[in-house]
Every structure is written in C-alpha cells, then in structure tokens.
Amino acid sequence: MARGRAEQGQGERRAPDEDVVVRQYRYLLTTATVDALEGIHGEVLEALSETERRMVLRALSEAFATGGHVGVGEVGKIAHLVAAGAHRHCRAWIDSLDPAFARQLAKAALVAEASFGRLNGYAYWDGTSSEPVEAAGPNDGFNPKANRYRVDADPKFNQGGGIGGGG
C-alpha cells in the first residue's frame, strides 16, 4: 500500500461539497512557503476594497485571534498574518471566511502573478493537508535566534576588563 494512501485518514481531505477553486487554494496554502503566500496575499489584498479587507481582518480574528492591532490599510501586515496562519492551519482559515468570500479570495489568489507555477503538483495531490502546526516550521520565516542579545557580539564586552572596559 502506498504511503499516501495509508495515511489518508490522518490529514484533512476534500469534503464532498468542497468547491474546486477553494480546494486548489487549500493546496496552495498547504504546499507554498510562507514567503510565497505572503506575496500572493499581498497582491490579492491590494486589489480588495476596505470593506473586504475588514472581512479578512475579522476572519483572522476568528481563526487565529490576531489582527486587531492592524489597520485595513496595512496590506503587508495583513498579508503576513494571513500567510502565517493559513499555512499553519489552512482549514481554520478557510472555515473562518464566508463561503462566497472564500471562493472570491481563492480565485484571486490562484490567478495572482505570485502564484504562477505553484499548482504544478495539484493533479497528484490526494487532498490531504498537514495537521495544524503549533511550533514554527522551516518555511515560516521564523528564526528563533533573531534579535537575541549575544554577549560576545557586544564590542563593549570584548574590551579589556569585560563590560565597561575598565582595566
């Protein structure tokens, strides 16, 4: 038995009534990197009205309890939140959207220039999405060592006498 077939019950599979456009969007959310998703959603959000961006922010709040600190004009920040959240748990993201708006957003994402070439494996995809991710993954763009203070990198520390340079 092929590995993908043996594990079908473990991931998310296509619901019998899942819209094919939304399914393709779910494939994109599952397989693309967070950076790519951020670019795609940045492109999509630029084309949305303020009202539609408010809908996106409400969905972010519902699905991931975030976005309250972001204004409707901050497209880059909204795109980042959507990309990070949707990549970690695509079903929560899609389920937080009104079905008609989910289809509209999915359609826009699939035709975005940043999506070009990202559906190549869709024909072979069995419909499973990864389980929701709790920890940062290699494609999340998260570096746990970033912005951490390193004592040995501080020139004051490396002066004779330690910190402060005294003698």
C-alpha positions as CSV (number, residue, x, y, z in Angstrom):
1,M,0.0,0.0,0.0
2,A,1.4,3.4,-0.9
3,R,2.3,5.7,1.9
4,G,0.0,8.5,0.8
5,R,-3.0,6.1,0.7
6,A,-2.2,4.5,4.1
7,E,-2.2,7.9,5.8
8,Q,-5.3,9.4,4.1
9,G,-7.4,9.3,7.2
10,Q,-4.8,11.4,9.2
11,G,-4.9,14.7,7.3
12,E,-7.7,16.8,6.0
13,R,-9.4,15.5,2.9
14,R,-11.7,17.1,0.5
15,A,-15.2,17.4,1.7
16,P,-17.7,16.0,-0.8
17,D,-19.1,19.5,-1.4
18,E,-15.8,21.4,-1.3
19,D,-15.6,24.0,-4.1
20,V,-12.8,23.1,-6.6
21,V,-11.5,26.6,-6.5
22,V,-11.3,26.6,-2.7
23,R,-9.7,23.1,-2.9
24,Q,-7.0,24.5,-5.2
25,Y,-6.5,27.4,-2.8
26,R,-6.1,24.9,0.1
27,Y,-3.5,23.1,-2.0
28,L,-1.6,26.4,-2.4
29,L,-1.9,27.1,1.3
30,T,-0.6,23.6,2.1
31,T,2.3,23.5,-0.3
32,A,3.7,27.0,-0.8
33,T,6.1,28.6,1.6
34,V,5.0,31.4,4.0
35,D,7.1,33.9,2.0
36,A,5.3,32.9,-1.2
37,L,1.9,33.0,0.5
38,E,2.7,36.5,1.8
39,G,3.5,37.7,-1.7
40,I,0.3,36.1,-3.1
41,H,-1.9,37.6,-0.4
42,G,-0.2,41.0,-0.6
43,E,-1.1,41.1,-4.3
44,V,-4.7,39.9,-3.6
45,L,-5.2,42.3,-0.7
46,E,-4.1,45.3,-2.7
47,A,-7.0,44.7,-5.1
48,L,-9.6,44.4,-2.3
49,S,-11.8,47.2,-1.0
50,E,-11.5,48.4,2.6
51,T,-14.7,46.6,3.4
52,E,-13.3,43.3,2.0
53,R,-10.0,43.9,4.0
54,R,-12.2,44.3,7.1
55,M,-13.7,40.9,6.3
56,V,-10.2,39.5,6.1
57,L,-9.3,41.0,9.5
58,R,-12.5,39.6,11.1
59,A,-11.6,36.2,9.7
60,L,-8.1,36.5,11.1
61,S,-9.5,37.4,14.5
62,E,-11.9,34.5,14.4
63,A,-9.5,31.9,13.1
64,F,-6.3,32.9,14.9
65,A,-7.2,35.6,17.4
66,T,-5.0,38.1,15.8
67,G,-5.2,41.2,13.5
68,G,-6.9,43.6,16.0
69,H,-3.7,45.7,16.0
70,V,-3.6,46.1,12.2
71,G,-5.5,48.7,10.2
72,V,-7.2,48.0,6.9
73,G,-4.6,50.0,5.0
74,E,-1.7,47.9,6.3
75,V,-1.7,45.4,3.5
76,G,1.7,44.0,4.1
77,K,0.9,43.2,7.7
78,I,-2.4,41.7,6.9
79,A,-0.8,39.5,4.2
80,H,1.8,38.3,6.7
81,L,-0.8,37.3,9.2
82,V,-2.9,35.5,6.6
83,A,0.1,33.7,5.2
84,A,1.5,32.6,8.6
85,G,-1.9,31.5,9.9
86,A,-3.3,29.9,6.8
87,H,-0.1,27.9,6.2
88,R,-0.2,26.5,9.8
89,H,-3.9,25.6,9.7
90,C,-5.5,26.2,6.3
91,R,-8.8,24.7,7.3
92,A,-9.3,27.1,10.2
93,W,-8.5,30.0,7.8
94,I,-11.0,28.8,5.1
95,D,-13.7,28.0,7.6
96,S,-13.5,31.5,9.1
97,L,-14.4,33.0,5.8
98,D,-17.9,33.3,4.4
99,P,-18.1,30.6,1.7
100,A,-18.8,33.2,-1.1
101,F,-15.9,35.4,0.1
102,A,-13.6,32.3,0.5
103,R,-14.3,31.5,-3.2
104,Q,-13.6,35.1,-4.2
105,L,-10.3,35.2,-2.2
106,A,-9.3,31.8,-3.5
107,K,-10.0,32.7,-7.1
108,A,-7.9,35.9,-6.7
109,A,-5.0,34.1,-5.1
110,L,-4.9,31.4,-7.8
111,V,-4.7,34.0,-10.6
112,A,-2.2,36.2,-8.8
113,E,1.1,36.6,-10.5
114,A,2.9,35.3,-7.4
115,S,1.0,32.0,-7.7
116,F,2.5,31.2,-11.1
117,G,3.8,27.7,-11.3
118,R,2.6,26.8,-7.7
119,L,-0.2,24.4,-8.8
120,N,2.1,22.0,-10.7
121,G,1.6,19.1,-8.3
122,Y,-2.1,19.6,-7.8
123,A,-3.1,16.8,-10.2
124,Y,-1.3,14.3,-8.0
125,W,-2.4,15.7,-4.6
126,D,-4.7,13.4,-2.7
127,G,-6.5,16.2,-0.8
128,T,-4.7,15.9,2.5
129,S,-3.5,18.9,4.3
130,S,-1.0,18.8,7.0
131,E,-2.2,18.8,10.6
132,P,-2.3,22.2,12.3
133,V,1.2,23.2,13.3
134,E,1.9,24.6,16.8
135,A,5.6,25.3,16.5
136,A,7.5,27.3,13.9
137,G,8.5,25.3,10.9
138,P,11.4,25.7,8.4
139,N,9.2,27.7,6.0
140,D,7.6,30.0,8.5
141,G,10.4,32.7,8.1
142,F,10.9,32.5,11.9
143,N,14.4,32.5,13.2
144,P,14.4,31.7,17.0
145,K,17.8,33.3,17.3
146,A,16.9,36.5,15.6
147,N,17.0,39.7,17.8
148,R,18.6,37.8,20.7
149,Y,21.3,39.6,22.6
150,R,24.7,38.0,22.2
151,V,27.2,39.0,24.7
152,D,30.2,38.1,22.6
153,A,28.9,40.3,19.8
154,D,28.9,43.4,22.0
155,P,32.1,45.4,21.4
156,K,31.9,46.8,25.0
157,F,32.2,43.3,26.4
158,N,35.2,42.5,24.3
159,Q,37.2,45.4,25.5
160,G,39.9,44.8,28.1
161,G,38.3,44.3,31.6
162,G,34.9,43.0,30.4
163,I,31.8,45.1,30.3
164,G,32.6,48.8,30.7
165,G,36.2,48.3,29.6
166,G,37.8,49.2,32.9
167,G,41.2,47.7,33.1
